Amino acid sequence: MRLERVFIDANVLVSALPFDGNERKVLRLAADRKICPIFSELVLREAHRVVEAKFPTLAPKMRTELSLLDYELVTDIKPSLITQAAALVRDPADVEVLAAILASKPDVALTGDKDLLTDEVKAVAPTCRCAEYLDRREEAED
């Protein structure tokens, strides 16, 4: 059986470290190999930068947890996807993240970024919040 491929945004990864909420549950699913996590190079760089700045004592924990995950890494993003993404998001910082989501073609992309959760983005990319995703998984298992 194919594992569900789940793109994980930097804000989800960062929130999973200090807090024991839905983001942490998603990371546990990845660690338990119940989903196939997908990251982009930008997402990993951003997560490392934020953790170093806001939660420096958690930086080793993040490196360890990532080293234990079997994940896909998005590295090749076509210029046409950058153009498509740029037309859909307000914040230039979100363009490459959306382009990576489009390039990876995940089953779902988890984010807490409201600019990636608009109807326009959802029309081309399966974005949602962790809570919504976990609720759907739970319903599917029932």
N, C-alpha and C positions, 0 to 999 in steps of 0.2 A: 504494500500500500504506500502510495506517495505521500510524503509529509507536506503539509500546508506550508507554502513559502510566504514568509512574513517579513516585509521590509520594516525595519525599526529605526525611527528617527532619533536624533541626538537627545531631544528632550525626554524621550521615553527611557533611553539608556541611562541618562544622568539621574532621573527621578528614581530609577530602580535601585540605585546604590544606597542612599541614606534613608529611604522610606520603604515600609513594608506594605505597599498598596498594590494596585492593579499592574503597574509597570513591573514591579518585582515578580508578580505572578507570571507575566509574559516571559521574563528572563528565565524563570524556573522551567517553563515549558521548553524553552530553547536548550537549557542545560540538560533537561531530561530527554532531549531529542524527540519531543512530541511535535515540534514545529521546526522548520528549517529557517533560521534567521538570515536576513539579508541586510547588509550595511553598505554604505558607499564610503569611499575614502574621505569625502567631506564630512559625513556624519561622524566617523570615528575621530577625525581631527578636532571637530567642534566639541564632541563629548570630552575628549581629553583636555582641551583648553578650558572648558567650563569646570570640570572636576578639579583641575589644578588650581583654578582661581577661587572657586567657592567652597570646595570640599577637599583640600589638599591631602588630608589624612586618608581619604578614600581612593586616591590615585592608584596605590598598589593593588587594592581590592579590584578595581576596574580592570587593570592589566591582567590580573590572575583570572578573573571571570571570563574575560574575552579570550584568553589563551585556551580555556577549557571548552569553548564553544566551537562547534563545527558549523561555520557560516559561509554564505556566499558573499563575495565582495564585488560590488559594481565598480568597474574601472573604466569601461569604454562607453562614453556617452556621446552620441552623435550630435553634431551641431543643430540638426533639424529638431531634436528633442529639446535642446536649450531654447530655441526659438519658440517652440510650442509652449513650453513652460513659462517663458517670459510673458507671453500674452495672457496667461491665466492667473498670475499671482501679483500682488501689490508690492511685496517686499523683495527687493533684488536678492537678498540672502536666501530666499526660498526657491529661487529658480533652479539652482543645481540640484537641490534635494528633490524637487518635483521631477526634474529631468532624469534623475537616477531611479526614481520610482517607475517612471514610464519605461526606462531602458530595461529594468529588471523584470517587469511584468509579474509582480507578485500576486498572490491570491488576495492579500490584504496589505495595506501600509498603515502602520500605527504611528500616530503623532498626537501631540497636544497643541500643535500650532494651528490657530484658528484660520490662518490664511491658506492652509492646506486642507481645510475641512469645508470649504465653500461648495455650493452646488456646482459651480463651473468646474472646479477641480474634480469633484466626485463623478462628474460626467465622463472623465477620461482616466481616472485613477481610483482604485478602491480604497480610499482613505477613511479612517475612523479613529476614534479614541479607544484606548485600551479597555475601558469599562464596557463599551458597546461590543467590542470584539469578544471579550470573555463571556458576556451574556449570550452572544450568538453561539459560541462553542458549547456552553452549558446546555442551551436549548437543543442543539444538534445531538448531544450525547444522551438526552432524555428519550 
